[in-house]
């Protein structure tokens, strides 16, 4: 689990990010999983957008996606979830964490 100060910093970074994964059905497809894993590997911190009205379904899918990708939910507001997964060898050019840290 992320410490509170890390979550606060990640939420500040996430504020400027655009969603890189969109989930439109009430289930997770192989394509969504693949894109989420690729995005987490490249960027570490990503936004996921849901085109689902049911709040409970969004919460369930977010938890399932975090479990499958071994990522951690940083924040969920409305139809947007901010998730984080540390990468073994992050690219300073792609990682949202490293790019923000170097500013």
KAUR-V223926 format. One record per residue. N is the residue number from 1. PSI is psi in whole degrees, -180 to 180 (none if undefined). NEAR is the number of other C-alpha atoms within 8 Angstrom. Layout:
n | psi | near
N | PSI | NEAR
N | PSI | NEAR
This chain:
n | psi | near
1 | 137 | 3
2 | 139 | 6
3 | 156 | 6
4 | -40 | 6
5 | -33 | 6
6 | -44 | 8
7 | -41 | 10
8 | -44 | 8
9 | -42 | 8
10 | -37 | 11
11 | -39 | 11
12 | -42 | 8
13 | -44 | 11
14 | -23 | 11
15 | -35 | 6
16 | -7 | 6
17 | 150 | 8
18 | 149 | 5
19 | 136 | 10
20 | -13 | 9
21 | 136 | 10
22 | 132 | 10
23 | 120 | 12
24 | -21 | 7
25 | 170 | 7
26 | 27 | 9
27 | 163 | 5
28 | 128 | 10
29 | 167 | 6
30 | -36 | 6
31 | -42 | 6
32 | -43 | 11
33 | -47 | 12
34 | -45 | 8
35 | -38 | 9
36 | -46 | 10
37 | -41 | 9
38 | -46 | 8
39 | -42 | 11
40 | -40 | 14
41 | -39 | 11
42 | -46 | 11
43 | -17 | 12
44 | -45 | 15
45 | 119 | 14
46 | 159 | 14
47 | 140 | 14
48 | 131 | 13
49 | 139 | 12
50 | 130 | 10
51 | 48 | 9
52 | 129 | 12
53 | -31 | 6
54 | 115 | 6
55 | -45 | 8
56 | -41 | 6
57 | -41 | 9
58 | -43 | 13
59 | -43 | 8
60 | -46 | 8
61 | -38 | 11
62 | -46 | 10
63 | -42 | 9
64 | -44 | 8
65 | -42 | 11
66 | -39 | 12
67 | -46 | 8
68 | -43 | 8
69 | -4 | 9
70 | 36 | 7
71 | 168 | 11
72 | 135 | 10
73 | 123 | 12
74 | -44 | 11
75 | 148 | 8
76 | 118 | 9
77 | 120 | 6
78 | -122 | 5
79 | 19 | 11
80 | 132 | 11
81 | 139 | 13
82 | 119 | 14
83 | 154 | 14
84 | 140 | 12
85 | 121 | 11
86 | 142 | 8
87 | 144 | 9
88 | -47 | 4
89 | 78 | 4
90 | 144 | 13
91 | 124 | 8
92 | -24 | 7
93 | -30 | 6
94 | -33 | 9
95 | 123 | 13
96 | -29 | 10
97 | -51 | 11
98 | -37 | 11
99 | -41 | 11
100 | -35 | 8
101 | -32 | 6
102 | -7 | 5
103 | none | 4
